[in-house]
């Protein structure tokens, strides 16, 4: 059975005699998958295995998983135009036709460099781009001219053409044969140019006797090519389209046009051809897609319901094992490496079949699959023959509704019976030997829907019901009295299973899973949500002696020996968190049916392989209901209206892992290159620190067969596994040297070599080591300055304190000592000599007054608010007025503009004030002047104080310098100044103080 079943892929219509044979599994990409438009005009696969797609909406690149749109930037303009030609020359440079422009294209910077036509050309009938083996690029203006792209001159021209055609001939296509000759298809026929001899051959000039040129029918030749066997293929019009071949080995001609014609009367045109690496030839065009069978020497049109188009614009071979088709209905991929799958698609015109159960029934060497639907009863399918008659199975059915509502089917090999669990507690029993059918409403079941049936090692049957009952049957045939209720649980019982160690495992929708003893029905164990992911468990599968899988929402892997449970979800690689059914292979691998397709689970490594959109299971229905494993190891899964049977051994495991490609590097979301571009930027500035790196295996068929692991050396301490997202995002990376690595792994954990992308994020000025060192030095300098200022402040305070102490000691101390002496003397004389005593008291008063003035000077000088020259000059004026007013001396004072801006220290202000004070006092006491003039001025960084009295003066030679004058000179020295006194008898005295600023 197995060899017959899996000899081909068959889609069988249950209720229709005809069937569609699908030669290819087809994957389609349209706008929903990221294609810019369904109007695909050109496709091209480059040396890095990227697929480039040109469409009415521009240029895209496809890595097998995602489409990335490219801009076409032209200096001075940025047009949004169709891309209808894509080609890579012998040097790896890409060439495009964008709108009406031809030019080279650099993908990494998305720059398009146009090549202009040397002169205005008639391009109304279409055009194409073609390249020969030498890398020469030709522009064919249909029915008009042959031009070439002269890259040295940077123009498109008809001058110095590498290929020559007869004068006046209007070309359509060019083909270069193995000998290097050029066959030019033209409106006027075929011509051949030999570049070695520079000779043009035509039907009229055929000295070599070329057989193809002898054909008189070739007028309007659309294209010519030769396949690897030397067979020539000519597409021409006379006046309708023709396709003929000429085999030089047999010297025979054959017309193939009728083989290509579609079954409908629509317009058809086969303008394109492609030879596959194995020599198979394909033709494509308008309403045309066909391949040539070298055995029958005939074309076979490819007609499938899932392959719809009006025009195939371009077709290319993908060395991963398939064909890419650019059509007006999207991008198609035809898989060549096809597994054998039996897929039954039931006719649902009269309503859904609602398949709920499937069972393999083998009796008398005959194998059939019994499908139970909810509403249409039994379907019996023999895979080689199709649907069988089932009307006999409903003889004597008591209720036409309930008898057609099937929930489960079980083949009882011990009794040669088939048990069918139905709605409302109805049980259908079919005797395979006699074809006798009986319907029962067992009393123990109690009118509750029979959801699931299992058989133990003793041949006893077990039933699980909608109301939570477990029923045991121990009879021999149709014995109603042999049914006995064993347990009653809360909620429905979707599935029961007799384990290998002969225990009954019961799933419930409300209480998790129960394990019962088969002998007495005693509960041995309950697995609730304290162990499992949920109490709602609807599917159970035993994989080996100890591992059980449970599921409905999330997958539970339970070890019955250790009691350990592991939970898996979509983020771990499962196709979906919702589990519709599970079956296992003999080797212990589990297949899990989900609304998003099939996943294969390896319980040894806890790894999943999910069959994505580029696999044969990508289009299975999302409403799965059940399944079973057949006797030969095939797996069968059912959905509402379909059944699929396949051999899991066809899907190999542990393929050698492939090195991934780094497909996109984006800086702040903007594409800057990929792993295929050698000049990809590897140095980034400090603010260019947010990168997104995408990766993939550039093998469309195999890319989903592996898991992906990545890390960023310099940032990631460990490898990360990519979970459904095939990109790594790094934000705000600090400066440093980095290396991004990505590798693939197969199901056994074997890794490929990593793909690498090295880059550097350079530090900013503030992040460089020398800048940090400079900052540290500046910090230390600031600390030192602050410390020095602090020390200086302490010293200044100490100096001030010392000075205050000295002043108090010198001025106050001596004055107080004098007062003390005078007081004692006055005391002794007060009774003896009152006049003398009065003199002493007068001196005490004078000394006290002087001490108070000195104290006032000290206090004034140390107050911060008196730190300005303005305050000092005001005090000087005040003092002078008080001192001179009592002597009736007129005061006049002059202050220069720059004086008030001077900055003097506290000591300097005090010394200046005391010099001024002493000078005023002397003038007031001794000058006998009627007026005094005082001036303050600053000139050439020199401060000058002048005090001039217009009094009696004195003779400097006879001057007796007392303490007052001596103190004035000392203070002037402290100020780094010079004190001079000028005096002439009867002319007055002038005191000059000059201080260098």
Secondary structure by P-SEA (a helix, b strand, c coil): cccccccccccccccccbbbbbccbbbbbccccccccccccccccccccbbbbbcccbbbbbcccbbbbbbbccccccccccccccccccccbbbbbccccccccccccbbbbbbbbcccccccccccccccccbbbbbbccccbbbbbccccccccccccccccccccccccccccccbbbbbbccccbbbbcccccccccccccccccccccccccccccccccccccbbbbbbbcccbbbbbbcccccbbbbccccccccccccccccbbbbcccbbbbbbcccbbbbbcccccbbbbbcccccccccccbbbbbcccbbbbbccccbbbbbccccbbbbbbcccccccccccbbbbbbcccbbbbbbbbccccbbbbcccccccccccccccccccccccccccccccccccbbbbbbcccbbbbbcccccbbbbbbccccccccccccccccccbbbbbcccbbbbbbccccccccccccccccccccccccccccbbbbbbbccccbbbbccccccccccccccccccccccbbbbccccbbbbbccbbbbbcccccbbbbbccccccccccccccccccccbbbbbcccbbbbbcccccbbbbbcccccccccccccccccccccbbbbbbcccbbbbbcccccccccccccccccbbbcccccccccccccccccccccccbbbbbbbcccccccccbbbbbbccccccbbbbbccccccccccccbbbbbbbbbbbccccccccbbbbbbbbcccccccaaaaaaaaaaaaaaaaaaaaaaaaaaaaaaaaaaaaaaaaaaaaaaaaaaaaaaaaaaaaaccccaaaaaaaaaaaaaaaaaaaaaaaaaaaaaccccccaaaaaaaaaaaaaaaaaaacbbbbbbbccccccccccaaaaaaaaaaaaaaaaaaaccccccbbbbbbbccccbbbbbbbbcccccccccccccaaaaaaaaaaaaacbbbbbbbcccbbbbbbbbbcc
